Amino acid sequence: MSKYGETARPDFLFESSWEVCNKIGGIYTVLSTKARTLHQQYGDRVIFIGPDSGQPAPDFIADPSLFSEWTAYVRAHETLRLKTGRWNVAGKPPVILVDFKPFFAERNALFFEMWETFGVDSSVAYGDYDESCMFACAAALTVQSFYRFHHLEDKRVVVHFDEWMLGMGLLYLRKHLPAVATVFTTHATTVGRSIAGNGKPLYGYMKGYDGDRMARELHVEAKHALEKQAAHRADCFTTVSDITALECARLLDRAPDTVTPNGFEPDSVPSGEAYDAKRGRARQTLLRVAEKLLGAPVDPEAFLVATGGRYEYRNKGIDVFIDAMNRLRLSGELRRETLAFLLVPAWVYAPRADLKAALEQDFPQTVPMQTPFLTHWLHRMADDPVMNFIFHAGFSNRPSDSLKIIFVPCYMDGNDGIFNLSYYDLLIGMDATVFPSYYEPWGYTPLESIAFGVPTVTTDLAGFGAWAKNVVAGETMDDGVAIVRRTDDNYFEVAETVAGILLALSRKKDAERKAVRQACFDLAAKAGWKHFIARYDTAYELALARAAERNKTTYE
């Protein structure tokens, strides 16, 4: 029982994010995997709100009958343009997609209101700021409309906003619908990400940074101001890891009320014979593409290692990955042929026509293709950091090389034109993954990896790595995850350590590899939502208590 009694659980829970039914990055994984657990608790009283961009949303199942009386009222009396349906993920929770484009006509008035009431200066904004704020306000108005139509004044209502992009929605409700309880989660602070992404030392100098001053220096004042005000005005402020909590306390001048780590539900992980079949298909696909690109056969027992995630070259440790692969290549100690894949979306021009044509042929490719490191052509390839490092390091991908490196610069959605498999359907074929992040508030990629039985390397600067270090030793891959110490200035040590860990793993025998895979599954099971959802219960409980105190009301 909650310390506020059983009634502390929300009667209605709304959660809004730019990534509801909109697969962009890690927040999509957070919400889509959390959905089943929340739906089990709340049924159709948990409602997600996402953007209607005008483009098809593949994960959205339209259902006009859902909340039909309210939507009919909205069509007749309000300017909101809504679509109701369900999110096609485990749990299939209700979703409202809201068209935010009409709100651009009211942009200046909304921005002035935010400046006048909360001191958020939008005049210095650029990039995706305006679009995000219009969606945030549209989401807030959707909640307000639903609340008033259904007369929820005597109900416990929690509205959860994710990231700075939804901050203006929280502020709007704080002013116009103060009766609802609000939760704000930052998954990464704007200033912290910018400091790290601009090559500045973050951790050793954390105590010396002033968030407002750094926001001005890095030209992210508007986003930072919005994020900071949302953090301070929320009834409950949360972040995803203890590492990011320290960052929030310093850069946002408010420590989170609680940490809400990201769980994972391995619904898409097959088992038994299905697992073996999917793994076999993934390996066959990876090896076939490599053979066509390299113009030479690849050992069926080759050691396959990968990195992936958003193209943040330093933050995600993409530079370290390439460096570590180069050290392995030059070590002369590899006993197995090794293929290293970078599954990192970049500015793709098109799938390679020569590679597509070769894949349509049954006969072997005997001549290496031009630039045999790349599966898709890029815009401005000469300026691409990954390609430049591959060339600079001296990779050649000759048949005699013990390690070849391949850059797959597209989003793995199953329709990339070369592999035509989703990220998970390729991940399952790997023997190891490496995510040597410098800045990683949580880090879904290593968690996804172990969920699929693929041992991984991460760092203690990643939220997941720090969490795992409290569960297992993490010194070698025997625990399913190896956690490498990373600081502001030990880049070369990290690259060398990663190379050594992979070399040791590549030499393990079949029985040892099976034991490592089981260790992966065991650790992933401890990071399931059934273990982490209680942190969210705490956040909702705290938000409701503070809203009640703020409004001088009592929930009965």
C-alpha positions as CSV (number, residue, x, y, z in Angstrom):
1,M,0.0,0.0,0.0
2,S,1.2,3.5,-0.8
3,K,2.1,5.7,2.2
4,Y,-0.8,7.9,1.0
5,G,-3.1,5.0,0.9
6,E,-4.5,2.9,-1.9
7,T,-6.2,5.9,-3.4
8,A,-2.8,7.4,-4.4
9,R,-2.8,5.6,-7.7
10,P,-4.0,7.7,-10.6
11,D,-7.6,7.3,-11.9
12,F,-6.3,8.5,-15.3
13,L,-2.7,8.6,-16.5
14,F,-1.7,10.5,-19.6
15,E,1.8,10.3,-21.1
16,S,3.0,12.4,-24.0
17,S,6.1,12.3,-26.0
18,W,7.3,13.1,-29.5
19,E,8.1,9.4,-29.9
20,V,4.6,8.0,-29.2
21,C,3.8,6.0,-32.4
22,N,6.8,7.8,-33.8
23,K,10.0,5.6,-33.8
24,I,13.0,7.9,-33.6
25,G,15.2,6.8,-30.7
26,G,15.4,5.3,-27.3
27,I,12.4,7.1,-25.8
28,Y,10.2,5.1,-28.2
29,T,11.6,1.9,-26.7
30,V,11.0,3.2,-23.2
31,L,7.3,4.0,-23.8
32,S,6.5,1.1,-26.1
33,T,7.9,-1.5,-23.8
34,K,6.4,0.1,-20.7
35,A,3.0,0.3,-22.3
36,R,2.0,-3.3,-21.5
37,T,2.8,-3.1,-17.8
38,L,1.0,0.2,-17.5
39,H,-2.0,-1.1,-19.4
40,Q,-2.1,-4.1,-17.1
41,Q,-2.4,-1.7,-14.1
42,Y,-4.7,1.0,-15.6
43,G,-6.5,-0.6,-18.5
44,D,-7.8,2.0,-21.0
45,R,-7.3,4.7,-18.3
46,V,-3.6,5.0,-19.4
47,I,-3.6,7.1,-22.6
48,F,-0.6,8.0,-24.7
49,I,-0.5,11.3,-26.7
50,G,1.6,11.5,-29.8
51,P,2.1,13.8,-32.8
52,D,0.1,13.5,-36.0
53,S,2.7,14.7,-38.5
54,G,0.4,14.0,-41.5
55,Q,2.5,11.0,-42.5
56,P,1.3,7.4,-41.9
57,A,2.2,6.1,-38.4
58,P,2.9,2.3,-38.9
59,D,2.4,1.5,-35.3
60,F,-1.0,3.3,-35.0
61,I,-4.2,1.3,-35.2
62,A,-7.0,3.7,-35.9
63,D,-10.2,3.2,-33.8
64,P,-12.7,6.0,-34.2
65,S,-15.0,4.4,-31.7
66,L,-12.5,5.0,-28.9
67,F,-13.7,8.0,-26.8
68,S,-16.2,8.7,-29.6
69,E,-18.5,11.0,-27.6
70,W,-15.6,13.2,-26.7
71,T,-14.1,13.3,-30.2
72,A,-17.5,14.1,-31.6
73,Y,-17.7,17.0,-29.3
74,V,-14.2,18.2,-30.2
75,R,-15.0,18.1,-33.9
76,A,-18.1,20.2,-33.3
77,H,-16.9,22.7,-30.8
78,E,-13.1,22.8,-30.7
79,T,-10.2,23.4,-33.0
80,L,-8.3,20.3,-32.0
81,R,-7.7,17.8,-34.8
82,L,-7.4,14.3,-33.3
83,K,-7.1,10.7,-34.2
84,T,-7.9,8.0,-31.7
85,G,-6.7,4.4,-31.8
86,R,-4.3,2.0,-30.2
87,W,-0.5,1.6,-30.2
88,N,0.4,-1.6,-31.9
89,V,2.7,-2.8,-29.2
90,A,2.3,-5.2,-26.4
91,G,-0.7,-4.1,-24.3
92,K,-2.2,-2.1,-27.2
93,P,-2.9,1.0,-25.0
94,P,-5.2,3.8,-26.2
95,V,-3.4,6.5,-28.2
96,I,-4.5,10.0,-29.3
97,L,-2.5,11.5,-32.2
98,V,-2.9,15.3,-32.3
99,D,-2.3,17.5,-35.3
100,F,-0.1,20.4,-34.0
101,K,0.3,22.3,-37.3
102,P,-2.7,24.5,-36.8
103,F,-1.1,25.9,-33.6
104,F,1.6,27.6,-35.6
105,A,-0.9,30.4,-36.2
106,E,-0.9,31.0,-32.4
107,R,2.8,30.5,-31.9
108,N,3.7,34.1,-31.0
109,A,0.9,34.4,-28.5
110,L,1.9,31.1,-26.8
111,F,5.5,32.1,-26.7
112,F,4.7,35.4,-25.2
113,E,2.5,33.7,-22.5
114,M,5.4,31.4,-21.7
115,W,7.8,34.4,-21.4
116,E,5.4,36.4,-19.3
117,T,4.4,33.6,-16.9
118,F,7.5,31.5,-16.7
119,G,10.4,33.5,-18.2
120,V,11.0,31.1,-21.1
121,D,12.6,33.2,-23.9
122,S,11.7,31.6,-27.2
123,S,13.2,34.5,-29.3
124,V,16.6,32.7,-29.3
125,A,15.2,29.4,-30.5
126,Y,16.0,27.6,-33.7
127,G,15.8,24.1,-35.2
128,D,13.1,21.8,-33.9
129,Y,12.1,24.1,-31.1
130,D,8.9,25.6,-32.6
131,E,7.6,22.3,-33.9
132,S,8.2,20.6,-30.5
133,C,6.5,23.4,-28.6
134,M,3.5,23.5,-30.8
135,F,3.0,19.7,-30.3
136,A,3.5,20.1,-26.6
137,C,0.8,22.8,-26.4
138,A,-1.5,20.7,-28.6
139,A,-1.0,17.7,-26.2
140,A,-1.8,19.9,-23.2
141,L,-5.0,21.2,-24.8
142,T,-5.9,17.6,-25.6
143,V,-5.6,16.7,-21.9
144,Q,-7.5,19.8,-20.9
145,S,-10.4,19.0,-23.3
146,F,-10.6,15.4,-22.2
147,Y,-10.6,16.4,-18.5
148,R,-13.3,19.0,-18.9
149,F,-15.6,16.9,-21.1
150,H,-15.4,13.9,-18.8
151,H,-15.7,16.0,-15.6
152,L,-12.6,14.6,-14.0
153,E,-12.5,17.2,-11.3
154,D,-13.0,14.6,-8.6
155,K,-10.5,12.1,-10.2
156,R,-6.8,11.7,-9.6
157,V,-5.2,12.7,-12.9
158,V,-1.5,12.5,-13.7
159,V,0.0,13.9,-16.9
160,H,3.5,12.7,-17.7
161,F,5.7,14.7,-20.1
162,D,9.0,13.4,-21.6
163,E,12.0,15.6,-22.5
164,W,12.3,19.3,-23.1
165,M,10.2,18.9,-26.3
166,L,7.1,18.5,-24.1
167,G,8.1,21.1,-21.5
168,M,5.8,23.8,-22.8
169,G,2.8,21.4,-22.4
170,L,3.6,20.9,-18.8
171,L,3.9,24.7,-18.2
172,Y,0.6,25.3,-20.1
173,L,-1.3,22.8,-17.8
174,R,0.4,24.3,-14.7
175,K,-1.2,27.6,-15.6
176,H,-4.5,26.6,-17.2
177,L,-5.3,23.3,-15.5
178,P,-3.5,23.3,-12.1
179,A,-5.7,20.6,-10.7
180,V,-3.9,17.8,-12.6
181,A,-0.6,16.4,-11.2
182,T,2.3,16.6,-13.5
183,V,5.5,14.5,-13.9
184,F,8.4,15.6,-16.0
185,T,11.2,13.2,-17.1
186,T,14.4,14.4,-18.7
187,H,16.2,11.5,-20.5
188,A,19.3,13.7,-21.1
189,T,19.8,17.3,-20.2
190,T,20.1,19.7,-23.2
191,V,23.2,21.3,-21.8
192,G,24.9,18.1,-20.7
193,R,24.4,16.5,-24.1
194,S,25.7,19.7,-25.8
195,I,28.8,19.9,-23.5
196,A,29.7,16.3,-24.3
197,G,28.8,16.6,-28.0
198,N,31.1,19.6,-28.4
199,G,34.1,17.8,-27.1
200,K,34.2,19.5,-23.7
201,P,34.9,17.5,-20.5
202,L,31.7,17.0,-18.7
203,Y,32.3,14.9,-15.6
204,G,35.6,16.1,-14.1
205,Y,34.4,19.7,-14.5
206,M,30.8,19.2,-13.5
207,K,31.0,21.2,-10.3
208,G,32.4,24.1,-12.2
209,Y,29.6,24.4,-14.8
210,D,26.8,26.9,-14.6
211,G,23.9,25.5,-16.7
212,D,22.5,28.9,-17.8
213,R,25.9,30.3,-18.8
214,M,26.8,27.1,-20.7
215,A,23.4,27.2,-22.5
216,R,24.3,30.6,-23.8
217,E,27.8,29.6,-24.8
218,L,26.5,26.5,-26.7
219,H,23.5,28.4,-28.2
220,V,20.8,26.2,-26.6
221,E,19.2,28.8,-24.3
222,A,15.6,28.3,-25.3
223,K,15.6,24.5,-25.0
224,H,17.5,24.8,-21.7
225,A,15.1,27.4,-20.3
226,L,12.1,25.3,-21.2
227,E,13.6,22.2,-19.7
228,K,14.7,24.0,-16.5
229,Q,11.3,25.6,-16.0
230,A,9.5,22.2,-16.6
231,A,11.8,20.6,-14.1
232,H,11.1,23.2,-11.4
233,R,7.4,23.5,-12.1
234,A,6.6,19.8,-12.3
235,D,5.0,18.2,-9.3
236,C,7.5,15.4,-9.7
237,F,10.7,15.6,-11.6
238,T,12.5,12.4,-12.6
239,T,15.4,11.2,-14.7
240,V,16.6,7.8,-15.8
241,S,19.8,7.2,-13.9
242,D,21.9,8.3,-11.0
243,I,24.5,9.7,-13.4
244,T,22.0,12.0,-15.0
245,A,20.5,12.9,-11.6
246,L,23.9,14.5,-10.7
247,E,23.8,16.3,-14.1
248,C,20.3,17.7,-13.4
249,A,21.2,18.9,-10.0
250,R,24.1,20.9,-11.4
251,L,22.8,22.1,-14.7
252,L,19.1,22.5,-14.0
253,D,19.5,23.5,-10.4
254,R,17.0,20.9,-9.3
255,A,17.8,17.4,-8.2
256,P,15.2,14.8,-9.4
257,D,12.7,13.6,-6.9
258,T,13.3,10.0,-7.9
259,V,15.1,8.1,-10.5
260,T,13.0,6.1,-13.0
261,P,15.3,3.6,-14.9
262,N,14.3,2.2,-18.2
263,G,13.1,-1.4,-18.3
264,F,12.7,-3.7,-21.2
265,E,10.2,-6.3,-22.1
266,P,11.7,-8.9,-24.5
267,D,8.5,-9.7,-26.2
268,S,10.2,-9.8,-29.5
269,V,13.0,-12.2,-28.3
270,P,12.2,-15.7,-29.6
271,S,13.2,-18.9,-27.7
272,G,14.2,-22.4,-28.4
273,E,14.2,-23.5,-32.1
274,A,12.7,-20.1,-33.1
275,Y,15.7,-18.4,-31.6
276,D,18.2,-20.6,-33.4
277,A,16.3,-20.1,-36.7
278,K,16.3,-16.3,-36.4
279,R,19.9,-16.2,-35.4
280,G,20.8,-18.4,-38.3
281,R,18.9,-16.2,-40.7
282,A,20.5,-13.0,-39.4
283,R,24.0,-14.5,-39.7
284,Q,23.4,-15.8,-43.2
285,T,22.1,-12.3,-44.2
286,L,25.1,-10.5,-42.7
287,L,27.6,-12.8,-44.1
288,R,26.1,-12.7,-47.6
289,V,26.1,-8.9,-47.7
290,A,29.7,-8.9,-46.5
291,E,30.8,-11.5,-49.1
292,K,29.2,-9.5,-52.0
293,L,30.8,-6.2,-50.7
294,L,34.2,-7.7,-50.0
295,G,34.3,-9.9,-53.1
296,A,35.5,-12.9,-51.2
297,P,34.0,-15.7,-49.1
298,V,33.7,-15.2,-45.3
299,D,34.2,-18.0,-42.8
300,P,30.7,-19.2,-41.7
301,E,32.1,-19.3,-38.1
302,A,33.3,-15.7,-38.3
303,F,33.1,-13.6,-35.2
304,L,30.5,-10.9,-35.7
305,V,30.6,-7.7,-33.6
306,A,28.6,-4.5,-33.9
307,T,27.9,-1.1,-32.5
308,G,24.8,1.0,-33.1
309,G,22.5,3.8,-32.0
310,R,22.2,7.5,-32.8
311,Y,25.1,9.1,-34.8
312,E,26.7,10.9,-31.9
313,Y,30.3,10.3,-32.8
314,R,31.9,11.0,-29.5
315,N,29.0,10.7,-27.1
316,K,28.1,7.1,-28.2
317,G,31.8,6.1,-28.4
318,I,31.7,5.4,-32.2
319,D,35.2,6.7,-32.4
320,V,36.3,4.3,-29.7
321,F,34.6,1.4,-31.5
322,I,36.5,2.0,-34.7
323,D,39.8,2.5,-32.8
324,A,39.3,-0.8,-30.9
325,M,38.5,-2.7,-34.1
326,N,41.7,-1.3,-35.6
327,R,43.7,-2.4,-32.6
328,L,42.3,-5.9,-33.0
329,R,43.1,-5.9,-36.7
330,L,46.7,-4.9,-36.1
331,S,47.2,-7.1,-33.0
332,G,47.9,-10.3,-35.0
333,E,46.2,-12.3,-32.3
334,L,42.8,-12.9,-33.8
335,R,42.2,-16.6,-34.5
336,R,38.8,-16.2,-36.1
337,E,37.9,-14.0,-39.0
338,T,36.0,-11.0,-37.6
339,L,33.5,-8.7,-39.1
340,A,32.8,-5.4,-37.4
341,F,29.5,-3.6,-38.2
342,L,28.5,0.0,-37.5
343,L,24.7,0.0,-37.5
344,V,24.5,3.8,-37.2
345,P,22.0,5.9,-39.2
346,A,23.7,8.7,-41.2
347,W,22.8,11.0,-44.1
348,V,22.0,8.2,-46.6
349,Y,21.7,9.0,-50.3
350,A,20.6,5.6,-51.5
351,P,21.2,1.8,-51.1
352,R,24.2,0.9,-53.3
353,A,22.9,-0.2,-56.7
354,D,25.9,-2.4,-57.4
355,L,25.4,-4.2,-54.0
356,K,21.7,-4.7,-54.6
357,A,22.4,-6.2,-58.1
358,A,25.0,-8.5,-56.6
359,L,22.7,-9.7,-53.9
360,E,20.2,-10.6,-56.6
361,Q,22.7,-13.0,-58.2
362,D,23.4,-16.5,-57.0
363,F,27.0,-16.7,-58.1
364,P,29.9,-15.6,-55.9
365,Q,31.3,-12.1,-56.0
366,T,35.0,-12.4,-56.8
367,V,36.1,-8.8,-57.0
368,P,35.8,-6.3,-54.2
369,M,33.4,-3.4,-54.7
370,Q,34.5,0.2,-54.7
371,T,34.6,1.4,-51.1
372,P,34.1,-2.0,-49.6
373,F,33.2,-0.5,-46.2
374,L,29.8,0.9,-47.0
375,T,26.4,-0.6,-47.8
376,H,24.6,2.6,-48.7
377,W,25.9,5.7,-50.4
378,L,26.1,8.9,-48.3
379,H,25.5,12.5,-49.0
380,R,28.8,14.4,-48.5
381,M,30.7,11.2,-47.8
382,A,34.0,13.1,-47.7
383,D,32.8,14.9,-44.6
384,D,31.5,11.8,-42.8
385,P,33.5,11.2,-39.5
386,V,33.1,7.4,-39.6
387,M,34.3,7.0,-43.2
388,N,37.2,9.4,-42.5
389,F,38.4,7.4,-39.5
390,I,38.1,4.1,-41.4
391,F,40.3,5.6,-44.2
392,H,42.7,7.3,-41.7
393,A,43.1,4.1,-39.7
394,G,44.2,2.2,-42.8
395,F,41.4,-0.4,-43.1
396,S,41.4,-2.0,-46.5
397,N,39.0,-5.0,-46.1
398,R,41.3,-7.2,-48.1
399,P,40.5,-11.0,-48.1
400,S,43.7,-11.6,-46.1
401,D,42.7,-9.1,-43.3
402,S,41.7,-10.9,-40.1
403,L,39.2,-8.1,-39.4
404,K,36.9,-6.2,-41.9
405,I,34.8,-3.3,-41.0
406,I,31.4,-2.4,-42.6
407,F,29.4,0.8,-42.1
408,V,25.6,0.3,-42.4
409,P,24.5,4.0,-42.3
410,C,20.7,3.4,-42.6
411,Y,17.8,3.1,-40.1
412,M,17.2,-0.6,-39.7
413,D,13.4,-0.7,-40.2
414,G,13.3,-3.7,-42.5
415,N,13.1,-1.6,-45.7
416,D,16.6,-0.4,-46.1
417,G,17.1,-1.9,-49.6
418,I,20.1,-4.1,-48.7
419,F,19.4,-6.2,-45.5
420,N,15.7,-5.6,-45.3
421,L,15.6,-6.8,-41.8
422,S,14.8,-4.8,-38.6
423,Y,17.5,-3.9,-36.1
424,Y,16.5,-6.7,-33.7
425,D,16.4,-9.2,-36.5
426,L,20.1,-8.4,-37.3
427,L,21.1,-8.0,-33.7
428,I,20.3,-11.6,-32.8
429,G,22.9,-12.8,-35.3
430,M,25.8,-11.0,-33.6
431,D,28.4,-12.6,-31.3
432,A,29.1,-9.4,-29.4
433,T,28.2,-5.7,-29.3
434,V,30.1,-2.7,-28.1
435,F,28.7,0.6,-26.8
436,P,31.6,2.5,-25.3
437,S,29.6,5.6,-24.5
438,Y,31.0,8.8,-23.1
439,Y,27.6,10.4,-22.6
440,E,24.7,7.9,-22.2
441,P,22.0,8.8,-19.6
442,W,20.6,5.3,-19.8
443,G,21.6,3.2,-22.8
444,Y,19.0,0.9,-24.3
445,T,21.4,-0.6,-26.9
446,P,23.4,-2.7,-24.4
447,L,20.2,-3.8,-22.6
448,E,18.6,-4.8,-25.9
449,S,21.7,-6.7,-26.8
450,I,21.7,-8.9,-23.7
451,A,17.9,-9.4,-24.0
452,F,18.7,-11.1,-27.3
453,G,21.5,-13.2,-25.7
454,V,24.3,-11.1,-27.3
455,P,27.1,-10.2,-24.8
456,T,27.9,-6.5,-24.7
457,V,30.5,-4.0,-23.7
458,T,29.4,-0.7,-22.2
459,T,30.9,1.9,-19.8
460,D,30.3,3.1,-16.3
461,L,29.3,6.5,-17.7
462,A,26.2,4.9,-19.2
463,G,23.2,4.7,-16.9
464,F,22.6,1.0,-17.7
465,G,26.3,0.2,-17.2
466,A,26.2,1.9,-13.8
467,W,23.1,-0.1,-12.9
468,A,24.6,-3.4,-14.1
469,K,27.7,-2.8,-12.1
470,N,25.5,-3.0,-9.0
471,V,24.2,-6.4,-10.1
472,V,27.2,-8.2,-11.6
473,A,31.0,-7.7,-11.5
474,G,31.0,-6.8,-15.2
475,E,34.8,-7.3,-15.5
476,T,34.5,-9.7,-18.4
477,M,31.9,-10.9,-20.8
478,D,31.2,-13.9,-18.5
479,D,28.5,-11.8,-16.8
480,G,26.9,-11.1,-20.1
481,V,28.1,-7.5,-19.9
482,A,31.6,-6.0,-19.5
483,I,31.6,-2.6,-17.9
484,V,34.6,-0.5,-18.8
485,R,35.7,2.5,-16.7
486,R,35.5,5.7,-18.7
487,T,36.5,9.2,-17.8
488,D,37.0,12.5,-19.6
489,D,40.5,11.6,-20.7
490,N,41.1,7.8,-20.9
491,Y,40.0,7.3,-24.5
492,F,43.0,5.2,-25.4
493,E,42.7,3.0,-22.4
494,V,39.1,2.3,-23.2
495,A,39.9,1.4,-26.8
496,E,42.6,-1.0,-25.7
497,T,40.4,-2.6,-23.0
498,V,37.5,-3.1,-25.4
499,A,39.9,-4.8,-27.9
500,G,41.1,-7.1,-25.2
501,I,37.6,-8.1,-24.0
502,L,36.5,-8.9,-27.5
503,L,39.7,-10.9,-28.2
504,A,39.0,-13.1,-25.1
505,L,35.4,-13.6,-26.1
506,S,36.3,-14.6,-29.6
507,R,38.5,-17.4,-28.2
508,K,35.8,-19.0,-26.1
509,K,34.6,-22.5,-26.9
510,D,31.0,-23.5,-27.7
511,A,30.1,-24.4,-24.1
512,E,31.6,-21.2,-22.7
513,R,29.7,-19.1,-25.3
514,K,26.4,-20.8,-24.3
515,A,27.1,-20.0,-20.6
516,V,27.8,-16.3,-21.6
517,R,24.5,-16.2,-23.5
518,Q,22.6,-17.5,-20.5
519,A,24.2,-14.9,-18.4
520,C,22.9,-12.3,-20.8
521,F,19.3,-13.6,-20.5
522,D,19.6,-13.8,-16.7
523,L,20.8,-10.1,-16.4
524,A,18.2,-8.9,-18.8
525,A,15.5,-10.5,-16.8
526,K,16.5,-8.3,-13.8
527,A,15.9,-5.2,-15.9
528,G,12.3,-6.0,-16.8
529,W,9.6,-3.5,-16.3
530,K,8.0,-5.6,-13.6
531,H,11.1,-4.6,-11.5
532,F,11.3,-0.9,-12.5
533,I,7.7,0.1,-12.7
534,A,7.5,0.7,-9.0
535,R,9.8,3.7,-9.5
536,Y,7.0,5.2,-11.7
537,D,4.4,4.4,-9.0
538,T,6.5,6.4,-6.6
539,A,6.6,9.3,-9.1
540,Y,2.9,9.3,-9.6
541,E,2.2,9.0,-5.9
542,L,4.5,12.0,-5.2
543,A,3.0,14.1,-8.0
544,L,-0.5,13.5,-6.7
545,A,0.4,14.3,-3.1
546,R,2.1,17.6,-4.2
547,A,-0.8,18.5,-6.5
548,A,-3.2,17.9,-3.7
549,E,-1.2,20.1,-1.4
550,R,-0.7,22.8,-4.0
551,N,-4.5,22.9,-4.8
552,K,-5.5,22.5,-1.2
553,T,-7.7,19.6,-2.1
554,T,-8.0,16.0,-0.8
555,Y,-8.5,12.9,-2.9
556,E,-11.2,10.7,-1.6
